[in-house]
Structures are given as structure tokens and as C-alpha cells.
Amino acid sequence: MIKVVQVYRKAKPGTYSIEGLFHTIGNELRKHVELIEYEMGKRNEIVKDWAKLRSLKADVYHITGMFIMWFWVCLGENVSLPYTI
């Protein structure tokens, strides 16, 4: 089974974000893939997050938010880019 990691930022209370949509999509994805939802830590924890994500050895990393390019470089070709840069 394919292992997919969805990476989110921590949603701020009282705001709307696309992460809620990906949680909904995740419910359907679980029927077809091994899905791990990962919430990013604070900005100063990015190295810890990178190490944790890399240790998951996923087939696909779907990353939303501002860190996408950094993780794409560090995790390699298995990162899915959700929009055109």
C-alpha cells in the first residue's frame, strides 16, 4: 500500500484555512492509501520536523503552506506540489 503524508501548518483559532479541506479529503484517502497527517511545529522547529518527516519514508509527501519549497529540496522527488509556483 502507498504511504502518503499530508503536512499541514498549525491552524490558528478563529481563522479559516485549507487544512480543513485536506482533513476531509484524508477521510476518503484512507480507504485507498496508508495516510499520515502531520502538523508542523513552530518555525524554529523546522529541522526537527524535517527529520521526523524524513524518518516516515513516505512514497508521497503532500505539503501545504510556506515551507513547501524548502521541504521539496530536502525530501526530494516524492513531494507533491499542490499548486504551480
Sequence and secondary structure as in RCSB ss.txt:
>XXXX:A:sequence
MIKVVQVYRKAKPGTYSIEGLFHTIGNELRKHVELIEYEMGKRNEIVKDWAKLRSLKADVYHITGMFIMWFWVCL
GENVSLPYTI
>XXXX:A:secstr
  EEEEEE    TT   THHHHHHHHHHHTTTSEEEEEE   GGGHHHHHHHHHHT  SEEEE STTHHHHHHHH
 TTEE SS  
